[in-house]
């Protein structure tokens, strides 16, 4: 009898230790993810409005400017936090947002969420990268797998790999589902994260960037011109060499949006409705927007026309928002510079105030 009990006790202890390891594992530092999420969790009760999105949000929306413009328009005292992170897709953003909502932020009245496309494809060649691993909790993993039937094709460079997989011979989506489950296993077991955890416990981990002081000073906004990431610099240099293509980009957006049809079966409405429900359950209101990234967004055009998620603020439309078109406001094809961020932040505040006034709503909890 002792042997089975010993085995059971060992198994229970192993699971408990493993879960403790998962809890202690620090967030990935890449692109400011760790710094920004930790700051948001520590200051969840300090803000009325939360921006959630990619680097277009991180570099493009200045909360202080947004709040100043709202006050000028009759909505004073609003504090906003920029929780944009470079490269953050919809499933990762939803995972991050839910972590913040779990803190039950007392003041949070609005969540402004950038372009929820819910793309379940894994685009990076290094599938087991820390960013992918960190968002693959059970719920997010299942949500991504549920969305696979809506996807028509994998990334071209991975087609051969999926075709050669034993599951992929039946359907390439099965091979991709296996990758998602593999990432969930890596997260659930904290595989390979021992050194990170030890350094964290011993206080030897490098300080997350941006610093807490910088995040507090600008409420999460990052000045792209001061960001030292090599990719940011290279994108700027490339843009300077090809800046003449900007007008063609704008024309392409106009043409693509004009051809956008109704919201078809390729969009994960279930994932969107689940996310919007979580926001409302936390006592906040959701508002979706598209950043001025120099790309068309036919899915958001169709969602806006359908109206099931309310109005979608589509700042990428060059004819609707000509204030954002001048090339002098750009850092690269996808991002605004600091001056452009000020223009967009004021414009966003005006559109937000318009919606508030039309609904008789407030930017702060009543």
N, C-alpha and C positions, 0 to 999 in steps of 0.2 A: 504493500500500500504506500510505503514511503516513496518509492521510486516515481510512481505517477504523480504524487503530490509535489515532489521536488521538481519534476519536469514542468508541471503546471505553474508552480511558483516562479520558476526560471522564465517561462514564457511570459507570464504577467509582468514580471520585472523588466524583461527585455522590451516589451511594448511600452511600458511606462517610461523607461529611459529614452527610448526612441522618440516618443512624443515630446519629452522634455527637450531633446536635441532639436526637433523641428521648431519648437517654440523659441529656442534660443538662437536659431540660425538667423543671422542678420540679412536684411534685404539687400539685393544687388545694388552696388554703388553706381553702376553705369548710367550716364545721362542725367544724373541728379535724382534718380528714383528714390534711393534710400533717404537722402537728405530731405526731399520734399514730402515724402510720405510720413516720415517720423515727425517732421515739423507740423504737418496737418493733424496728426494724431495727438500731439502735445497741446495744440491750440484749437482743437475742434470746437470749443465753446466760444471762441472769440470772433467768429465771422458769421455774417448774414448770408453771404453769397459765395458759392464755390464754383470756380471754373475747373473743368476736368477735360484734359485733352492731350494732344501731341505737342511736339516742339513748336508747331505753329501757334499754339496757345501759350506755351512757356515763354517764347520770345515776343509774342505779339500783343498780349493783353496786360496793361499796366493798371493794377487795382486802384492805386491812388488817383490816377487820372479818371478812371471809371467812376469812382466815388465822388470826386469833385464835380464831375459833370452831372451826376444824379442829383447832387445837392442843388446845383444851379437850376435844375429842372423841377425842383420841389420835392425831392426825396432825400432828406438829409440823414446823416448819421449812419450810412450804410458802409459796412466793412466787407471787402471781398478778398478772397484768397485765390491765387493762381496755382492750381495743382496740375499744370501741364508738365509733361515729361517727354523728352525726346524719344521718338520711336514707339510711343505707347499706342497700341491698337485697342480695339473696342473691348475684347475680352479681358485684357490686362487692365484697362481703365475701369471696367465694371468691377473687377476684383479689388482694385485700389479704393474705389468709391465705397464699396460695401464695407471695407475695413473702417473707413471713416464713419460711415453711418452706424456701424456697430457701437461706436462710442457715444451714441445718442446725443449729438451736438445740440446744445440748448438753444442757440440763436439761429441755427441754419434755417433759412426760409426758402432759398432757391438753389438749385443745382443746374448750372449751365454746362451742357455736355456736348462735346464736339463730335459731330458726324458719326453716329453709331452704325458702322457698316457690318460689324460682327462677322468678320472674315475668319473662318476656321483653318485656313491654310497656314502651314508653318514655312515661312519664306526663307529664314536664315539657314545657310548650309550647316552650321553647328547647331543641330536641333537641341542638344542638351545644354544650351547656354543658360546662364543664371536667370536671365529675364524670363525665358519660357518656363523654366522650372518653377519660379516663385509664384506664378499665377495659376498653376495647375493644381488647385485644391479640388476636392471631389465635385463641387457644384460647377465650377468653371470648366472642368474637364468634360463633364457630361453635357454642358451647354454647347461646347465646341463640337463634340461628337454628334449631338442632335442636329447641328447645322450642316453637317457634311453632305446630306442628300441634296442640299440646295446649290452645291458648288458643281460647276460643269467640268472643270479641268484643274489639274494640279499645276504648280509652277513648272514651266517647260523643262528646266534643268533637272527636275526630279522625276519626270515621267518614266524614264528608263529604270531608275531605281525602284519605283513602285511596281512597274511591270514585272521585274525580276523577283520581287518579294513573293513568298509562298501564298500570302493572303491576297496580294495585289493581282495575282493571276486570275482571281475571281472578280475583284473590283478594287481599283486603286484606292478607293475610300477606306477599305478595310486596312490597308497598309498604313494609311494616315491615322486612322483611329488607333492603331497599335502604337504609333508614335506618341499620340496624346496620352494613352494609358501608361506608356513608359515614362513620360514626364511626370505624371501623377505619382508613379512609384518612386521616382527619384526625389520628389518633394516630400512624400509621406515618410520616406526612410532617411532623409537628410544624407543621402549617399555622397561621399566625397567632401563633406562640409566640416569635418572635424577640425582642421586647422583654423578655419574662419571662426568657429564657435569658441575655440580655446583662446584665440587672440582677442575676441570680444570680451570674454570673461575676465581675461587678465588686463584689459584696458590697453592692449597693444594694437588695436585696429586703427587704421588710418582714419582721420577725421573726414566725415562725409562732406562732399561739396555739392552745391554751394553751402557756405557756412550758415549756421543758425542766425548769425548776426545779419548776413546779407539777405536771407529769406525774410527776416523780421522787418528789415529796413524797406524792402520793396514788396512785402506781402506776397512773396513767391515769384514775382517777375524776375526774369534774367535778361540782362542786356546782351544781345547776341554779339555786339561789337567787342564786349569784354570777355566773352566765353573763349577759353583757351583750347577747346577741343579741336584737334587737327581737322576732322571732317567739316567742321563749321568754317574754318579758314579756306579749305579747298573748295567748298561750295561757293564761297564768295569770289574767289579767284576765277572759277569757271564761269560764274555769272558775268563778271566784268568782261570776259572774253566773248561771251555770247549774248550780251545784253540786248542786242538787236532782235533777238527772238521773242522778247517779251510781248510785243504787239501781236505776234502770231499766236502766242499762247492765249492771249485774251480773246482773239477772234475764234480760236478753237473752242473755248468755253461757251461762247455765245451759240455757236453752231450745234454743239453737243446737247446743250440744254434745250434748244428748240426742238430737238428730235426725241426728247425724253418721253416715253410712253407711260402708261399706268404702272403701278407697283405690281410686278409680276411675282411668280412663285419663287424667285431666286433670292428674296430678301427674308431674313430671319425675324419676322414680326414677333414670334413667341419670345425670343431673347429680349427684344426691345420692350415688350409689354411687361416682362418680368422685372427688368431694370427700372422702368418708370414706376411700377408698383412698389418697389423697394424704396424709391425716393419719397413717394407719397406716404408710405407707412412710417417713415422717419419724421413726418411732419413738415416736409419741404415740397416745393413745386419744381418740376423739371421743365427745362427749356432747351431745345436742341438748336445747334447752329453749325454752319459750315465756315471754316476759316478761309481767308483769301490766300490760298496756296498755289494759285496758278493752275488749277486742275478742275475739270468739270465734275459734277456729282449728280448723275441722272437718278440714282436711287433716292437721294434726298429731295430732288425735284418732285419725284413721284410721291414720296411720303408727305411732302408739304401739300401737294394737290389733293391727296387723299384726306388729310386733315385729322387722322386718328390720333396723332401725337401733338396736335395743336400746330400753331405756326412754327415753321423752321426758318430761322434767320440765316439767309444764304448770302454771306458776305463775299463769296467768290464771284458773284455775278458782276461783270465789269460795267454793264449798262445801268444797273440799279445802284451801284456804289462807285461812281467814277472817282470819288475822293481817294480811293485806295489804288487807283491805276498808275499814278506817276512812278516812273522807274526810280526816281530819286528816293522813294520811300522803301525800296526793296534792299534786302541784304543778298538774297539769291532768289531763285525761281519759287521757292517754297516758303520763304520767311520775310517778314518785314524787319527793317532796322528800327532803332530806338525812336526815331522821328515818326516812322510809319506806325509803330505800336501806339504812340500817343494819338495819332489820327484815328486808328481803329478803335481804341478804347473809348474815345469820346463818341464816336459813331455808334458803338455798341450800347453805350449808356443811353443815347437818345432813342434807339430802337426799343431798348428794355423799358424805358420810361413810357414810351408810347403804348406798349402792351399793358403795363401796369395801369395806366390811366384809362385805357379802354375797358379793362376788367374791373376797375374800381379796387385794385389790389394794392398791396404794399410790398416794398422790397425787404421789409423787416417783419418779424413775427409780431402779431398784434397782442 
